[in-house]
Amino acid sequence: MSSDSDKIAAEIGKRMDRASKPIPIGVSNRHLHLTKEDFKTLFGQEAEPTVYRQLRQPGFFACNEAVNIETEKGAFKNVRMIGPYRTRTQIEVSMGDAVKLGLKPPVRASGSLDNTPGIKITGPKGTVTVQGGVILSKRHIHFTPADARNFGIEDKQIVRVRCGEKGDRGVVFEQVLCRVSDKFALELHLDVEEANAAMVGNSDFGYIV
Amino acid sequence: MSSDSDKIAAEIGKRMDRASKPIPIGVSNRHLHLTKEDFKTLFGQEAEPTVYRQLRQPGFFACNEAVNIETEKGAFKNVRMIGPYRTRTQIEVSMGDAVKLGLKPPVRASGSLDNTPGIKITGPKGTVTVQGGVILSKRHIHFTPADARNFGIEDKQIVRVRCGEKGDRGVVFEQVLCRVSDKFALELHLDVEEANAAMVGNSDFGYIV
């Protein structure tokens, strides 16, 4: 065989192998991350975030603490905080939520908050109006470095992921961002509308195709 | 060339041609179709459905008339009727809606309502509790017979459709049902969560891939 056909065969083999490896799905409902300063304004100077449940990503946890978010057009109550603190407050909503709030947030990777709309946040002890921070989450996969080697993936690579193929609403999500860090655990993050479009939940798996 | 490679080349040519033809997208929010009898119970014996706006499918129209739908777990107000009358009342909700209602409706083609959950419907003049009829809509494409020939598609064929490829959330929807009738107009029907997962709306297009 020529060197070219060897390379093609190797690439196809790599892709077939990758497509057989399940990636656990984590579905995000609307939630927010808070700076320590914003948390203290909302919940009081003596308060600290308390753990409702640990998330699959090491060190991350859903908090018992929840707030209301509000624009001139609409509002949502009991939006849960995800801990720990962040260096910038970030509010992740679905596109359906954004319509009800009258906002047009962009699709962004976590932490990429320039030129995003703001919102009024109310907690039991106070109110914060952030000038930006509302985003639609860019769907993404968390890999450890060992996972990344196993999948043949590099940080920031964009892949296609098949979900729900055993159900009634199979979907291939394109433009899925890969993130690699030794602080991560293997997980595909979708928002609730993306998950519902494929009829998948937290006990299902995606496959890079 | 062999006959086999001729056939393969012809099939690839057909698929490439098909993938270049835009199909207008129609996004459905929650809505319902009513029998004449249920309509009269809800809106009064003298009432008739009135046109809010014509839909792309010939003869179909969103009505001014809206109802409330309700279970023991949840409710939605102002759910719009789509006319004309049907032979069986049918309520189409999103998966997110179904969670709020505490229902687990199956994914079904329109009119396929056996073994589906019921719901309480309230209009200005009365209430109907249907014993079935709540579904998640199976995503589908309406073709005229001329469209079907143009796309090389047959009635009931299942296809894959790419949407949102120019945006930040490209998706390939699998298991899309093709329906062919001289009463139809060319249109891909998605529910609002499917549309949001691909960030597409009523002015966008899908492509069979």
Interface residues (C-beta under 8 A of the other chain):
Chain A: S94 M95 G96 P106 V107 K138 R139 R160 E165 G167 D168 R169 G170 V171 V172 F173 E174 Q175 V192 E193 E194 N196 A197 A198 M199
Chain B: S94 M95 G96 P106 V107 K138 R139 R160 E165 G167 D168 R169 G170 V171 V172 F173 E174 Q175 V192 E193 E194 N196 A197 A198 M199
